[in-house]
Every structure is written in C-alpha cells, then in structure tokens.
Amino acid sequence: MRCLGFIEAFIITFLIFFLSPSFNGESMAQTDSTKKDSAVLPVIKPLINLYDTLNYYQTKYDTSWYSGALSYKKSDSLVSKEYCEIDILEIGKRDSCILVLGGIHGNELQGVDLVVSLVNYCKKLADTCFQYKLVIVPILNPDGIVHDTRTNANNIDINRNFPTKNFGEGKNKSKKAYNCGTEANSEIETQLVINLVNKYKPFMILTFHAPYACINYDGPALDRATKLSELTGLKLKKDIGYKISGSMGIYYGIERNIPVITMELSVMDSSQWNRNKAGLLDLLKIKVK
Ligand SMILES: [Zn+2]
C-alpha cells in the first residue's frame, strides 16, 4: 500500500478536526466516549439503492413514467431511522381527503402489495375519476420490511405507539413485537401519520394488515366496512378479540370519530388486486367511466 500523499493527508486531518465532538461544542470530558459515534455521519440514501425488497416496490410505483392528466405527485417525503425514504403520494385535486396507509407492520407485505397495485391503477386515470383526494403512504415502516419485523428499527410497534387515553395498558411485555415504547408518539412513523392527519384532515383512514382475512373498523364506519366486506369477501369483524391500546383505530376511530377501516388481508398472490379491486374502488369512490 502506498503512503498517503500530502493532499490526502490534509483532507483527512481536515475531516477529523471538523467532525470531532469538540468542534461541535461538546466538552473535552465527553470527547473520548463520543469520538467513535460522531466520526460516522449518516448518509441518507434513497431506499431504492439500499434494499432489494424495497427496491421492487419503489420501482413499482415509480412516478417518472407517468404522463397522464391525473395530478399525481410525491409530496414531502421523510427519512426513517435507517435512512429509507417514506414516500407520501397525493392523487387527485379534490379538497376532501382519504388517507391510505400501507406497510405499518413490516412483516405484512400483503398490504404494501395491494396499495402499490392501487397506486398503479390510479396513475392511469384522469382526475375526474376521483371523488376524493387520496393521500397514500405505500410503505409506512420500511425499516420493518427490511428486517422482516412487525416493529420499526427501534423495536416499537407503531400501531401501539399512538397517544390514546389508554396508552401502555394491556401491553404484553413477553411479546416484544407489540412493544408500544415508553412514551406515546415517540416514533417518526407515528409522528408522520399524526402530521398527515393534521395537514390533510382526512374524513376516513384506510389501513392494511395481514393475515387474518377480515375487515375490521373503528369509529363510525359500519356501513362502509359492511360494503367493503361484501365486495371483497373478507369477513366483517368489529372486534379483534383482545384488548389493545395505542392503536391508530382507537386514537382516530374511537377517540376522534374519524372512520378507520382496516383490511386484514390473507395470502399475497397474483390475484390479490383482482379480489379486492371492486371493494377498494367503491370505498375510495374511484369511478372509471
Ligand atoms: Zn398488522
């Protein structure tokens, strides 16, 4: 190996000096213990370059080829703990809005697959086909998908982290997968959902889980859930059978009276979109002439 040239040595010295904790205003007493961590700066990369599974989904709803009349844009996207982009898509120009959330649990890819199919279907339609604006997050928990876990990169179940009145109750500590965290709304993914609801004020939230093959709902959503159940063949189920806290359904459906509809999907196969298409188009009021 050759020796470092003067310029290379200068650059390295320059970087070490400016990235050191003391340069960032920390006391010398802290320097030794923090040196190792602060020497590594995070590199934010788009998710497409990082992970094969996510690459597949990212490519599937890539907007670059779309040139139709539909107003379709990637609005503010956010970066997860492990530096995956969490995309937010807006479809249509209507004021009244429905929020659609896929992939809240990383080991339930069925929902991501269905949401991506929905996005691809919508991309080919004109604005006039939409009665409502759709704000769609195809993959809310990309880190969970990367690790094939229900939880996010902090090992928190996002669907137990919402600041419900009963937050933390009924927590099954032996099951790490349902960990709500020590504080409500501590996770970037939970905060994202809350920010989106505050920003867009959706009159309904549609979310996806798996594999229990049923339609579940919270808040004033009985009629819509019944219709969705009839059209998809997924059994209507008011109660999932056990006490939970910190869920999106309780926070928005029960405590804020915003209908929250949960599609619990079953198997992910090539006919998943066809099985659920009529129900989704009816629920979201997408009308193809
Ligand atoms: Zn789930």
Boltz pocket constraint, residues with backbone or C-beta under 6 A from the ligand:
constraints:
  - pocket:
      binder: B
      contacts: [[A, 105], [A, 108], [A, 208], [A, 209], [A, 210]]
      max_distance: 6.0
